[in-house]
Amino acid sequence: MAEQINDVVIVLNSGTYNGEEYGFTLALVDGKKAWECRKIPREPPSMVEEEIEMILTARDEEQPLGAQSELARVNDILTQIQRVADETTASTMVGIDGVTRHVLIRYHALIVAVHCYGLHH
């Protein structure tokens, strides 16, 4: 299997999974990595907050198509995202832009898209 390059890496900083590192690959949308970071002005003491929207993929383009392996990878990704979302202490994230951030997931929307492939005999 080809080595997967992670676009986003999150390290948990507390709890049962303290120190665990999760790497995610961003999906391509219209030829670009699906990553959008917006700055949102807030009242003091936190003057600026960032909101990051990203679309992750379980697809490894180097591997032959296979629904079973992709569904297993989706399950792994969902488990990892849930662990990050359960954290009450900020996790450390390095995104595709190379910036290190301390993040909490306030809310997340999970929409799972499964590509279906025809069976050939």
GUKELUM-134601 format. One record per residue (C-alpha): y, x, z. Coordinates in steps of 0.5 Angstrom, whole numbers, always signed. Layout:
BEGIN
REC | Y | X | Z $
...
This chain:
BEGIN
REC | +0 | +0 | +0 $
REC | +7 | +3 | -2 $
REC | +11 | +4 | +4 $
REC | +16 | -2 | +5 $
REC | +23 | +0 | +6 $
REC | +27 | -4 | +11 $
REC | +34 | -7 | +10 $
REC | +35 | -9 | +17 $
REC | +32 | -6 | +23 $
REC | +32 | -10 | +30 $
REC | +30 | -6 | +37 $
REC | +29 | -11 | +43 $
REC | +33 | -8 | +49 $
REC | +30 | -12 | +55 $
REC | +24 | -16 | +57 $
REC | +17 | -16 | +55 $
REC | +18 | -13 | +48 $
REC | +23 | -8 | +51 $
REC | +23 | -2 | +46 $
REC | +20 | -6 | +40 $
REC | +23 | -5 | +33 $
REC | +22 | -10 | +28 $
REC | +24 | -8 | +20 $
REC | +26 | -14 | +15 $
REC | +27 | -13 | +8 $
REC | +32 | -18 | +5 $
REC | +31 | -22 | -1 $
REC | +34 | -21 | -8 $
REC | +39 | -27 | -10 $
REC | +42 | -27 | -17 $
REC | +40 | -19 | -17 $
REC | +44 | -17 | -10 $
REC | +41 | -17 | -3 $
REC | +42 | -23 | +1 $
REC | +46 | -21 | +6 $
REC | +53 | -24 | +8 $
REC | +57 | -21 | +14 $
REC | +63 | -25 | +16 $
REC | +69 | -24 | +21 $
REC | +71 | -30 | +25 $
REC | +77 | -30 | +30 $
REC | +76 | -32 | +37 $
REC | +80 | -33 | +43 $
REC | +80 | -27 | +48 $
REC | +76 | -23 | +51 $
REC | +72 | -23 | +45 $
REC | +77 | -23 | +39 $
REC | +73 | -22 | +33 $
REC | +66 | -24 | +32 $
REC | +61 | -23 | +27 $
REC | +57 | -28 | +23 $
REC | +51 | -25 | +19 $
REC | +47 | -29 | +14 $
REC | +41 | -26 | +11 $
REC | +35 | -28 | +7 $
REC | +28 | -25 | +9 $
REC | +23 | -24 | +4 $
REC | +15 | -23 | +6 $
REC | +14 | -21 | -1 $
REC | +12 | -13 | -3 $
REC | +13 | -12 | -10 $
REC | +8 | -6 | -10 $
REC | +2 | -11 | -8 $
REC | -1 | -16 | -13 $
REC | +0 | -23 | -12 $
REC | -4 | -26 | -6 $
REC | -2 | -32 | -2 $
REC | -7 | -30 | +4 $
REC | -3 | -23 | +5 $
REC | +4 | -26 | +4 $
REC | +2 | -32 | +9 $
REC | +0 | -27 | +14 $
REC | +6 | -23 | +13 $
REC | +11 | -29 | +14 $
REC | +7 | -31 | +20 $
REC | +9 | -24 | +23 $
REC | +16 | -25 | +21 $
REC | +17 | -31 | +24 $
REC | +13 | -29 | +31 $
REC | +18 | -23 | +31 $
REC | +24 | -27 | +29 $
REC | +22 | -32 | +35 $
REC | +22 | -26 | +40 $
REC | +29 | -23 | +38 $
REC | +32 | -30 | +38 $
REC | +29 | -31 | +45 $
REC | +32 | -25 | +48 $
REC | +38 | -26 | +53 $
REC | +40 | -19 | +53 $
REC | +43 | -16 | +46 $
REC | +39 | -13 | +41 $
REC | +41 | -7 | +37 $
REC | +41 | -8 | +30 $
REC | +42 | -4 | +24 $
REC | +44 | -8 | +17 $
REC | +44 | -6 | +10 $
REC | +51 | -4 | +11 $
REC | +49 | +2 | +16 $
REC | +53 | -1 | +22 $
REC | +50 | -1 | +28 $
REC | +51 | -8 | +32 $
REC | +49 | -11 | +39 $
REC | +47 | -18 | +37 $
REC | +44 | -24 | +40 $
REC | +42 | -30 | +36 $
REC | +45 | -36 | +38 $
REC | +42 | -40 | +32 $
REC | +37 | -39 | +27 $
REC | +35 | -43 | +21 $
REC | +28 | -42 | +18 $
REC | +26 | -44 | +11 $
REC | +20 | -42 | +9 $
REC | +19 | -41 | +1 $
REC | +12 | -40 | -1 $
REC | +11 | -38 | -8 $
REC | +5 | -42 | -11 $
REC | +1 | -38 | -16 $
REC | -5 | -41 | -21 $
REC | -12 | -39 | -20 $
REC | -15 | -35 | -26 $
REC | -22 | -35 | -27 $
